[in-house]
Amino acid sequence: MPLVARIVLGLCGVALALYAAASLTGNWLATPPWWEVEHVEMAFVTRSSGRCTLETLRTHATPRERRELVSAGVGAVGLTLAGFAVLGRRRTEAR
């Protein structure tokens, strides 16, 4: 595997693992998209002077079921990608 591909693969893997760890330890990096479901209770369209605007009232987010498992899966994928980046280097050196 070329060096550039290993670097990109490793950085993506580390970033995914860090993002998953952050979501499991209090969302200190950002709230991941799989963490909550956003509900809109009312939406309506208003027209004035030829323009349409969509307005929403009362949105709230509820926790998704099994969100911790999704975070753990994302972390596992990240660690796997980083591992492939490292293993690609070791096999190249052995040849």
Buried (B, 14 or more C-beta within 10 A) or exposed (E): EEEEEBEEBBEBBBEBBEBBBBBBEEEEEEEBEBBBEEEEEEEEEEEEEEEEEEEEEEEEEEEBEEBBEBBBEBBEBBBBBBEBBEEBBEEEEEE
